[in-house]
Amino acid sequence: MRITGTIIITLAVAVTGCGGAGSDTVTTAEQETIEKLVVYTVNYPLAYFAERIGGNLVDVHFPAPADRDPAYWSPDAETIASYQGADLILLNGADYAKWVARATLPTSKLVDTSSGFADRYIQMEGTVTHSHGPEGAHEHTGWASTTWLDPQLAIEQAAAISRAIIKDRRVYEPIFNERFTALEAELHHLDLRLIAATDTLGDTPLLFSHPVYQYLIRRYGLNAVAVHWEPGEVPDDSAWTELEAILMRHPARWMGWESEPLDDTIAGLTALGVGTVVFDPCGNRPREGDYFAVMATNTVALETMASSIQTKR
């Protein structure tokens, strides 16, 4: 629920003057005078970045259900009305959340967090239509949209969020800047760890179960091919035949998944000499932990592949 109130002048002066140690906090008494900035987002990474930067000065909402892929989820009329009533609406860009193009949203509140690197979007190869859990049939076409899987692009998205929040709450700029700097440092650290893991992989052939890893592949120069398999479904005979053909020209020994595949799928891959690891794109809010906890687990998955490959050399 939105907190109402007026920002008193004495508080504004006090916050404007801070910038050193302790500027990252707002007291309980101060919070009672603050009208929080209401922010709605289309995916979890943007919500997490907004929460980290805005802290207790923002009220962040990410309404997609836990069991849905936010990229293909469409909100109902009541939820769209909630988006319309927000102070800021954070978009991912690159064709993510296609419902946005069909909805009437106030343009003055829209923040396309990836517009600054639109010239670096990755074009999807071909058009593939398939079923994807509760979302039903959908197409993988247009731009690849999981931009945040490249931490350097994630930093640019976080910076866009920081600028938008500061524009609406200029008096707290030192606090927001401090929080963004801390977030940026963590994303840089994640990038360095992923570089270390992927450097060991070199040009080793890899597979991914779904075409959502394009920015990860480009950032770290992975030699990877994506298929269109769902973790909750056992591939049919034609899919296995197609995979065997892929392995003839691309002899991968590992496949990365968005979530844990079924035991029968794992058994079939094992019979072909292909191991499985989970690399969660983290488009939705995780059941446990936060964005960096998921990315740390993802990094371990890459390190596991790298260690196995290095051992066999």
ChimeraX attribute file (.defattr): number of C-alpha atoms within 10 A of each C-alpha:
attribute: neighborCount
match mode: 1-to-1
recipient: residues
	/A:1	6
	/A:2	11
	/A:3	14
	/A:4	11
	/A:5	12
	/A:6	9
	/A:7	15
	/A:8	11
	/A:9	8
	/A:10	9
	/A:11	16
	/A:12	14
	/A:13	12
	/A:14	12
	/A:15	18
	/A:16	16
	/A:17	13
	/A:18	15
	/A:19	15
	/A:20	10
	/A:21	8
	/A:22	9
	/A:23	18
	/A:24	19
	/A:25	13
	/A:26	17
	/A:27	8
	/A:28	9
	/A:29	8
	/A:30	13
	/A:31	15
	/A:32	14
	/A:33	15
	/A:34	19
	/A:35	17
	/A:36	21
	/A:37	20
	/A:38	20
	/A:39	23
	/A:40	26
	/A:41	24
	/A:42	26
	/A:43	24
	/A:44	21
	/A:45	26
	/A:46	24
	/A:47	23
	/A:48	19
	/A:49	24
	/A:50	27
	/A:51	18
	/A:52	18
	/A:53	27
	/A:54	26
	/A:55	17
	/A:56	18
	/A:57	21
	/A:58	22
	/A:59	21
	/A:60	24
	/A:61	20
	/A:62	20
	/A:63	18
	/A:64	20
	/A:65	12
	/A:66	11
	/A:67	11
	/A:68	16
	/A:69	19
	/A:70	23
	/A:71	20
	/A:72	18
	/A:73	17
	/A:74	19
	/A:75	17
	/A:76	8
	/A:77	10
	/A:78	9
	/A:79	13
	/A:80	17
	/A:81	14
	/A:82	12
	/A:83	26
	/A:84	19
	/A:85	16
	/A:86	21
	/A:87	20
	/A:88	24
	/A:89	26
	/A:90	25
	/A:91	23
	/A:92	24
	/A:93	24
	/A:94	23
	/A:95	17
	/A:96	21
	/A:97	19
	/A:98	15
	/A:99	16
	/A:100	16
	/A:101	10
	/A:102	8
	/A:103	14
	/A:104	12
	/A:105	17
	/A:106	14
	/A:107	10
	/A:108	9
	/A:109	18
	/A:110	18
	/A:111	20
	/A:112	16
	/A:113	24
	/A:114	25
	/A:115	17
	/A:116	12
	/A:117	14
	/A:118	12
	/A:119	8
	/A:120	13
	/A:121	19
	/A:122	17
	/A:123	13
	/A:124	16
	/A:125	12
	/A:126	8
	/A:127	9
	/A:128	12
	/A:129	11
	/A:130	13
	/A:131	13
	/A:132	19
	/A:133	14
	/A:134	11
	/A:135	15
	/A:136	10
	/A:137	11
	/A:138	12
	/A:139	12
	/A:140	17
	/A:141	14
	/A:142	16
	/A:143	18
	/A:144	21
	/A:145	23
	/A:146	26
	/A:147	27
	/A:148	23
	/A:149	24
	/A:150	21
	/A:151	22
	/A:152	17
	/A:153	20
	/A:154	22
	/A:155	21
	/A:156	18
	/A:157	28
	/A:158	27
	/A:159	22
	/A:160	19
	/A:161	27
	/A:162	23
	/A:163	18
	/A:164	20
	/A:165	24
	/A:166	19
	/A:167	12
	/A:168	13
	/A:169	17
	/A:170	14
	/A:171	18
	/A:172	26
	/A:173	20
	/A:174	19
	/A:175	24
	/A:176	25
	/A:177	19
	/A:178	17
	/A:179	20
	/A:180	23
	/A:181	16
	/A:182	13
	/A:183	18
	/A:184	20
	/A:185	12
	/A:186	15
	/A:187	21
	/A:188	15
	/A:189	13
	/A:190	19
	/A:191	19
	/A:192	13
	/A:193	16
	/A:194	23
	/A:195	16
	/A:196	16
	/A:197	21
	/A:198	22
	/A:199	14
	/A:200	16
	/A:201	23
	/A:202	13
	/A:203	12
	/A:204	18
	/A:205	18
	/A:206	21
	/A:207	25
	/A:208	23
	/A:209	21
	/A:210	19
	/A:211	17
	/A:212	20
	/A:213	26
	/A:214	24
	/A:215	21
	/A:216	18
	/A:217	16
	/A:218	14
	/A:219	17
	/A:220	18
	/A:221	15
	/A:222	19
	/A:223	16
	/A:224	20
	/A:225	20
	/A:226	17
	/A:227	15
	/A:228	18
	/A:229	22
	/A:230	21
	/A:231	20
	/A:232	14
	/A:233	13
	/A:234	17
	/A:235	17
	/A:236	9
	/A:237	9
	/A:238	9
	/A:239	14
	/A:240	16
	/A:241	12
	/A:242	11
	/A:243	17
	/A:244	14
	/A:245	12
	/A:246	16
	/A:247	18
	/A:248	9
	/A:249	9
	/A:250	17
	/A:251	16
	/A:252	21
	/A:253	20
	/A:254	24
	/A:255	24
	/A:256	25
	/A:257	21
	/A:258	20
	/A:259	15
	/A:260	17
	/A:261	20
	/A:262	13
	/A:263	12
	/A:264	12
	/A:265	20
	/A:266	18
	/A:267	14
	/A:268	15
	/A:269	18
	/A:270	14
	/A:271	10
	/A:272	15
	/A:273	12
	/A:274	18
	/A:275	18
	/A:276	22
	/A:277	20
	/A:278	20
	/A:279	23
	/A:280	20
	/A:281	21
	/A:282	21
	/A:283	19
	/A:284	23
	/A:285	21
	/A:286	14
	/A:287	7
	/A:288	8
	/A:289	9
	/A:290	15
	/A:291	19
	/A:292	15
	/A:293	12
	/A:294	18
	/A:295	19
	/A:296	15
	/A:297	14
	/A:298	21
	/A:299	22
	/A:300	18
	/A:301	19
	/A:302	22
	/A:303	19
	/A:304	14
	/A:305	25
	/A:306	20
	/A:307	14
	/A:308	14
	/A:309	15
	/A:310	11
	/A:311	8
	/A:312	6
	/A:313	5
